Amino acid sequence: MTQRPEPRLPDPNIVLYDTLTRQKVTFEPTTPGRVGMYLCGPTVYSDAHLGHAKKEVAFDVIRRAFTHFGYKVRYVANITDVGHLQNDSDDGEDKMLARARLEQLEPMEVADKYMWSFVKDMEALNVLKPSINPRATGHIGEQIALIEELIERGHAYESAGSVYFDVRSWPEYGKLSGRKLDDQEEGVREAVREEKRDPRDFALWKNAEPGHIMRWESPWGVGFPGWHIECSAMSLKYLGEGFDIHGGGLDLQFPHHEAEIAQAEAAGHAFARYWMHNNMLTIGGEKMSKSKGNFLTIQDVLAQHDAMVVRFLLVGSHYRSITEFSDAAFESARSGYRRLTEALHEVERRLPNAPAGQNAALDAKIAAHVQAFEDALRDDFNTPKAVAALFGLTTDLNAALNTGEVPRGTLEAARAAYRDLGGEVLGLFAGGSGPAQSDDSQVVSALMDLVLKARQNYRLNKQYAEADELRDTLTKVGVTVEDTKEGVRWKR
């Protein structure tokens, strides 16, 4: 019976870039050995786009890395299904309501339709399910309670059935984005100004006009919550006071995250201790935009590219860097991913018949690449350097494989490196090379041995046409056969 490895002690040397303090800091958890993470999830009014893919994969890797380094992670990612207005401010129509009218559905039908579409996209990209996936409409009571606390403390006021946060009452408003209140643009409609003490005040609760079908009872009348209040309420509910990390896209830094901090702290709650933001992506050198005609959904991309190649492309750039989506970028990602998977496949193919023992020199190189990979992730989750470490491992491994036999112990160490680092941490190799597929891999190897023996018999009997036909058939299904000095080799 194989013994399970001892649990790893939490690594104290992880450094991350904190948007709030604008510097790299050593991560210190609120509770030793545990990490509480909150991620702003999608507003489920349409199919998820590539920006969602960048964000979700980036924070999925961060979550996986913390787990790899010995931490227990509670990962909370919300679903916004009410309150997100079209202009990301306090005017315009609720995005859920607008889509419901367009598709002639109930708002909750729209929410469920696109939530499950999002879930399917994330499964394809091998993004782990959140520990908790709360929906805004399921936490109306918590949002109302938080608003009442703000009113009681003098940081919010009711006006015409709506409730607004009084930004002038909270001098720290703007500390995340670095925007001074007096410098912020006042681009707010005159009709809204009349309800507010200051045009920059933001809505905590909105009065539901007649005919508005998303509506709940509240102390201020029938209405619905504002966009920002949901995340403060749900993150505090499931992660507690002073939780560790709040993440999201750079585009959410202002006003959404700025408002979250203000309303939570003004209500007397210690909020997120570290803030992490992923950068945007570009398509053909331009920021993705519907108006520019380069807007792509995740489903659009997965219809043309393998999901793991898409993920490989995403992890190939740092989460705080811009990711470029282009034909050249995809071709490079496809080539790089193939190189890694072929090396892993060759290791698994050789393992059953490998001689016992270790190759000390190669073992040392494998260990060095593992160290380089982990050091890269300790330094603000530097995935490009981590991927480079996997390529370094592949180069040394291929050199050894091309010169002859590699003993079983060393092959097992190489396989563990690919599976643990490329598979478990970066989330690659989904459905093809994880532990659950080991039996299938052995079956495929056994069948290929029979096929290659049949081909060799054709050649010995000078039945070259049949041998070539067999080889061509394998090529069509993605299997390459190579005749080398050491014998026949095959790879996917």
Disulfide bonds with the S-S distance in Angstrom:
none
